[in-house]
Amino acid sequence: MSYGDHILATGGSVGEFELLLGRFLYERHFQGKAPVLDLAAGRCWFARQNTRDIQAVDLAPELVEHYAAEGIQITEGSAYAIPHPDETFEAVFCCWLFEHLDTPDVAMREIHRVLRPGGMCFLVVPSEYQLTRGFFDDYTHVRPYTQNSLVQLAQSNGFSAPVISYLPYTRFWGRLIPALGHERALMWLRRADRWLRPLRIVNRNMLTLTCYR
C-alpha cells in the first residue's frame, strides 16, 4: 500500500483529533495570516481550517486528487522543491515531516524561499523523548529533534527569533471528542492548555519551532 493510500484508508479517531489540534493551532498561531502553506498536508486537517487562505502541498498524487475534489487548494510537490514562487506565503505550517527527512536543511531553505520577508515558519516534530516510545518503529523515521537542534536548524538556514515549545498536553483527548463534540472539546483543550502549561504539564513528545524569515 502506498503512503497516499495508507493515509486515505486511516483516520478515524486519529483524524478527528487531528482536526481538533489543527483548529487549536490555527487559532493560536495563524489567525489573520494569508496566504498560508500547509507543507506535507497528509489528511489536510490543517488546510481544512481555512480553505480560502491555506494552500496545501503533498508528495502523494492520491492525496492531491482526493482532497482537490473536496475543495482543498492542494498541489503535488516535495518539501525539497516546493511548487510555488519565491516570497509567496505569509506563514508556513509543517507537522510531522522533518523526522522523515535525510536533508532537513534543504527543506528549510525551501521554506525560507517561499516565505515573504518577516513570514513565520511553524514546525511540529517528535522530540528526543520519543526515542524510548517507539520512534524507530516507523522505519521511515530518520531522527527526532532536541530544542538545541531545532534552533540550529532554523538559524543555519537564515531564520531568526526561534522559539521552542511543546504541544499541549493532549493525552486522552481523542477519547473525549465523541463525548463532548468538537466545540466543547476545543473549549476544554484551550482551558487545559492555559491551566497546565504554567505547571509545565505539556506533551513532551512533540516539540514546536516558531521562527521568522
Secondary structure as a PSIPRED ss2 file (coil, helix, strand):
# PSIPRED VFORMAT (PSIPRED V4.0)

   1 M C   1.000  0.000  0.000
   2 S C   1.000  0.000  0.000
   3 Y H   0.000  1.000  0.000
   4 G H   0.000  1.000  0.000
   5 D H   0.000  1.000  0.000
   6 H H   0.000  1.000  0.000
   7 I H   0.000  1.000  0.000
   8 L H   0.000  1.000  0.000
   9 A H   0.000  1.000  0.000
  10 T C   1.000  0.000  0.000
  11 G C   1.000  0.000  0.000
  12 G H   0.000  1.000  0.000
  13 S H   0.000  1.000  0.000
  14 V H   0.000  1.000  0.000
  15 G H   0.000  1.000  0.000
  16 E H   0.000  1.000  0.000
  17 F H   0.000  1.000  0.000
  18 E H   0.000  1.000  0.000
  19 L H   0.000  1.000  0.000
  20 L H   0.000  1.000  0.000
  21 L H   0.000  1.000  0.000
  22 G H   0.000  1.000  0.000
  23 R H   0.000  1.000  0.000
  24 F H   0.000  1.000  0.000
  25 L H   0.000  1.000  0.000
  26 Y H   0.000  1.000  0.000
  27 E H   0.000  1.000  0.000
  28 R H   0.000  1.000  0.000
  29 H H   0.000  1.000  0.000
  30 F H   0.000  1.000  0.000
  31 Q C   1.000  0.000  0.000
  32 G C   1.000  0.000  0.000
  33 K C   1.000  0.000  0.000
  34 A C   1.000  0.000  0.000
  35 P C   1.000  0.000  0.000
  36 V E   0.000  0.000  1.000
  37 L E   0.000  0.000  1.000
  38 D E   0.000  0.000  1.000
  39 L E   0.000  0.000  1.000
  40 A C   1.000  0.000  0.000
  41 A C   1.000  0.000  0.000
  42 G C   1.000  0.000  0.000
  43 R C   1.000  0.000  0.000
  44 C C   1.000  0.000  0.000
  45 W C   1.000  0.000  0.000
  46 F C   1.000  0.000  0.000
  47 A H   0.000  1.000  0.000
  48 R H   0.000  1.000  0.000
  49 Q H   0.000  1.000  0.000
  50 N C   1.000  0.000  0.000
  51 T C   1.000  0.000  0.000
  52 R C   1.000  0.000  0.000
  53 D C   1.000  0.000  0.000
  54 I E   0.000  0.000  1.000
  55 Q E   0.000  0.000  1.000
  56 A E   0.000  0.000  1.000
  57 V E   0.000  0.000  1.000
  58 D E   0.000  0.000  1.000
  59 L C   1.000  0.000  0.000
  60 A C   1.000  0.000  0.000
  61 P H   0.000  1.000  0.000
  62 E H   0.000  1.000  0.000
  63 L H   0.000  1.000  0.000
  64 V H   0.000  1.000  0.000
  65 E H   0.000  1.000  0.000
  66 H H   0.000  1.000  0.000
  67 Y H   0.000  1.000  0.000
  68 A H   0.000  1.000  0.000
  69 A H   0.000  1.000  0.000
  70 E C   1.000  0.000  0.000
  71 G C   1.000  0.000  0.000
  72 I C   1.000  0.000  0.000
  73 Q C   1.000  0.000  0.000
  74 I E   0.000  0.000  1.000
  75 T E   0.000  0.000  1.000
  76 E E   0.000  0.000  1.000
  77 G C   1.000  0.000  0.000
  78 S E   0.000  0.000  1.000
  79 A C   1.000  0.000  0.000
  80 Y C   1.000  0.000  0.000
  81 A E   0.000  0.000  1.000
  82 I C   1.000  0.000  0.000
  83 P C   1.000  0.000  0.000
  84 H C   1.000  0.000  0.000
  85 P C   1.000  0.000  0.000
  86 D C   1.000  0.000  0.000
  87 E C   1.000  0.000  0.000
  88 T C   1.000  0.000  0.000
  89 F E   0.000  0.000  1.000
  90 E E   0.000  0.000  1.000
  91 A E   0.000  0.000  1.000
  92 V E   0.000  0.000  1.000
  93 F E   0.000  0.000  1.000
  94 C E   0.000  0.000  1.000
  95 C E   0.000  0.000  1.000
  96 W C   1.000  0.000  0.000
  97 L C   1.000  0.000  0.000
  98 F H   0.000  1.000  0.000
  99 E H   0.000  1.000  0.000
 100 H H   0.000  1.000  0.000
 101 L C   1.000  0.000  0.000
 102 D C   1.000  0.000  0.000
 103 T C   1.000  0.000  0.000
 104 P H   0.000  1.000  0.000
 105 D H   0.000  1.000  0.000
 106 V H   0.000  1.000  0.000
 107 A H   0.000  1.000  0.000
 108 M H   0.000  1.000  0.000
 109 R H   0.000  1.000  0.000
 110 E H   0.000  1.000  0.000
 111 I H   0.000  1.000  0.000
 112 H H   0.000  1.000  0.000
 113 R H   0.000  1.000  0.000
 114 V H   0.000  1.000  0.000
 115 L E   0.000  0.000  1.000
 116 R E   0.000  0.000  1.000
 117 P E   0.000  0.000  1.000
 118 G E   0.000  0.000  1.000
 119 G E   0.000  0.000  1.000
 120 M E   0.000  0.000  1.000
 121 C E   0.000  0.000  1.000
 122 F E   0.000  0.000  1.000
 123 L E   0.000  0.000  1.000
 124 V E   0.000  0.000  1.000
 125 V E   0.000  0.000  1.000
 126 P E   0.000  0.000  1.000
 127 S E   0.000  0.000  1.000
 128 E H   0.000  1.000  0.000
 129 Y H   0.000  1.000  0.000
 130 Q H   0.000  1.000  0.000
 131 L H   0.000  1.000  0.000
 132 T H   0.000  1.000  0.000
 133 R C   1.000  0.000  0.000
 134 G C   1.000  0.000  0.000
 135 F H   0.000  1.000  0.000
 136 F H   0.000  1.000  0.000
 137 D H   0.000  1.000  0.000
 138 D C   1.000  0.000  0.000
 139 Y C   1.000  0.000  0.000
 140 T C   1.000  0.000  0.000
 141 H C   1.000  0.000  0.000
 142 V C   1.000  0.000  0.000
 143 R C   1.000  0.000  0.000
 144 P C   1.000  0.000  0.000
 145 Y E   0.000  0.000  1.000
 146 T C   1.000  0.000  0.000
 147 Q H   0.000  1.000  0.000
 148 N H   0.000  1.000  0.000
 149 S H   0.000  1.000  0.000
 150 L H   0.000  1.000  0.000
 151 V H   0.000  1.000  0.000
 152 Q H   0.000  1.000  0.000
 153 L H   0.000  1.000  0.000
 154 A H   0.000  1.000  0.000
 155 Q H   0.000  1.000  0.000
 156 S C   1.000  0.000  0.000
 157 N C   1.000  0.000  0.000
 158 G C   1.000  0.000  0.000
 159 F C   1.000  0.000  0.000
 160 S E   0.000  0.000  1.000
 161 A E   0.000  0.000  1.000
 162 P E   0.000  0.000  1.000
 163 V E   0.000  0.000  1.000
 164 I E   0.000  0.000  1.000
 165 S E   0.000  0.000  1.000
 166 Y E   0.000  0.000  1.000
 167 L E   0.000  0.000  1.000
 168 P E   0.000  0.000  1.000
 169 Y C   1.000  0.000  0.000
 170 T C   1.000  0.000  0.000
 171 R C   1.000  0.000  0.000
 172 F C   1.000  0.000  0.000
 173 W H   0.000  1.000  0.000
 174 G H   0.000  1.000  0.000
 175 R H   0.000  1.000  0.000
 176 L H   0.000  1.000  0.000
 177 I H   0.000  1.000  0.000
 178 P H   0.000  1.000  0.000
 179 A H   0.000  1.000  0.000
 180 L H   0.000  1.000  0.000
 181 G C   1.000  0.000  0.000
 182 H H   0.000  1.000  0.000
 183 E H   0.000  1.000  0.000
 184 R H   0.000  1.000  0.000
 185 A H   0.000  1.000  0.000
 186 L H   0.000  1.000  0.000
 187 M H   0.000  1.000  0.000
 188 W H   0.000  1.000  0.000
 189 L H   0.000  1.000  0.000
 190 R H   0.000  1.000  0.000
 191 R H   0.000  1.000  0.000
 192 A H   0.000  1.000  0.000
 193 D H   0.000  1.000  0.000
 194 R H   0.000  1.000  0.000
 195 W H   0.000  1.000  0.000
 196 L H   0.000  1.000  0.000
 197 R H   0.000  1.000  0.000
 198 P H   0.000  1.000  0.000
 199 L H   0.000  1.000  0.000
 200 R C   1.000  0.000  0.000
 201 I C   1.000  0.000  0.000
 202 V E   0.000  0.000  1.000
 203 N E   0.000  0.000  1.000
 204 R E   0.000  0.000  1.000
 205 N E   0.000  0.000  1.000
 206 M E   0.000  0.000  1.000
 207 L E   0.000  0.000  1.000
 208 T E   0.000  0.000  1.000
 209 L E   0.000  0.000  1.000
 210 T E   0.000  0.000  1.000
 211 C E   0.000  0.000  1.000
 212 Y E   0.000  0.000  1.000
 213 R C   1.000  0.000  0.000
